[in-house]
Amino acid sequence: FETLGPHYERKDGYPPIKNMFYVGADAFMFFGAISKDEQRVAELLPLFTRTIFSIPGMMGVSLQAGIFQTRLGRARTVEVDVSGEDLDSIIRTTGTMFGLIKKEMPEAQVRPVPSLEVLYPEVRILPDRDRLRASGMTARDLGIALDVFMDGRKVGEFKQEGEKKIDLVVKASERSASTPEELHSSLIATPGGRIVPVSSLSSLERTSGITEIRHLERNRTFTLQVTPPMTIPLQEAMEMIDEKIKPELEKQGLLRGVSVDMSGVADKLKAAQQTLQWDFLLAALIAYLLMAALFENFIYPLIIMFTVPLAAAGGIIGLRLVDLLIATQPLDILTMLGFVILVGVVVNNAILLVHQTLNNIRDHGMERREAVLEATRTRLRPIYMSATTSIFGMLPLVVAPGAGSELYRGLGSVILGGLAFSTVFTVFVIPSLLMFLAKMEEKE
């Protein structure tokens, strides 16, 4: 509070803080703030980062929560899972990867889960497999018995009609094992009917470890939550980790018995990219087949589909201009959806030109060149009128500020840029193609 308290009223380049909260635990601290200026919340991130690292022995990240974010640090985060059987090897590999990521992306924020410090007291009960085998038990049976003594073991479910399920848990009395030594001396029953203490089937070892035991595919796992800066797209950060950092770990021999995989948002991004890629192709195919059925021809719809690459180029240009002039705009899922929407929007102008050209040739007996020029002349005003109204109607999606504007700004920039770019060039490209491909109408 001593560091951030003055910023409730101070105006030294940072937006003033409206409200702030703090939550503390034994191994985790969390604090956040709401700015009086909602449009400048992201400017507080460097201030919070400096405050975190000003505390001796403290390491953390400073993030702005996303609109649909429900968990800490999951908005633009690549989760790198480091798994293996040997804990020391995993910690060594994870620590080296932490340093390499900070070297390649100095402004990235990296949060290890759990902490890489092996300083916390840990009690291990190590099974004696020979004695367990002699008693007709396995290490898993011993683990189930210890679960019953501690937090309990789920053995089934009970459900009444119209009611929620209730877990059935077998649990020992809380007084039966209040210390590790009492747990180790507790009595359990063997399959043969004998009652023996846990100490006769295992040994107790006091050591140090980490704050949390995490498993992935039955292997001990550490996770690095990497949040790249806004200047680095999520896809570029994933490629950097895969193509630069992992080969460096392999070169240093740190991947022996250790696997490194990306999960979380990285997996979802790959799945979304593949889905939208096929959705774009499917939308283009459906539009082509529909126009082929309406024109009763496969050539003229192909001419119309030439507007789709023009629209895609315009969408990329529009997204880039927004990124340069208005605000940083990543290529997120909604922005990708804009390219799919463009397929059904930008073909309308080309349809008008092709349809009017065919009418001039078939119904009015015009020559090919005259028909194309007349169709362009008569349809030019409606094309630009409809495009202008659409562009100015969608312009507030791109330029209007406000809470949540980053949600639809990318979608609007792609549609607006694609529509404007394709409208300008459609009246040049489509008539030029019709000059060559409308010969079949004259022969008929």
Protein Blocks (a to p, Z undefined) as FASTA:
>chain_A
ZZmmmmmmgcghiacdfbdcddddfkbccdddddfblklmmmmmmmmmmmmmmpghiacd
dddddfklcbehilmcccdddddfblklmmmmmmmmmmmmmmmmmmbccdddddfbdfbc
cddddddfklmmmnopafklmmmmmmmmmnopafbdcddehiacddddddddfklombfk
lmmmpccddfkopacdfklmcccddddddfbdcdeehiacddddddddfklcfklmmmmm
mmmmmmmmmmnopmgoiacddehjlmmmmmmmmmmmmmmmmmmmmmmmmmmmmnopaklm
mmmmmmmmmmmmmmmmmmmmmmmmmoccdddfklmmmmmmmmmmmmmmmmmmmmmmmmmm
mmnopafklmmmmmmmmmmmmmmmmmmmmmmmmmmmmmpgcehklmmmmmmmmmmmmmmm
mmmmmmmmmmmmmmmmmmmmmmZZ
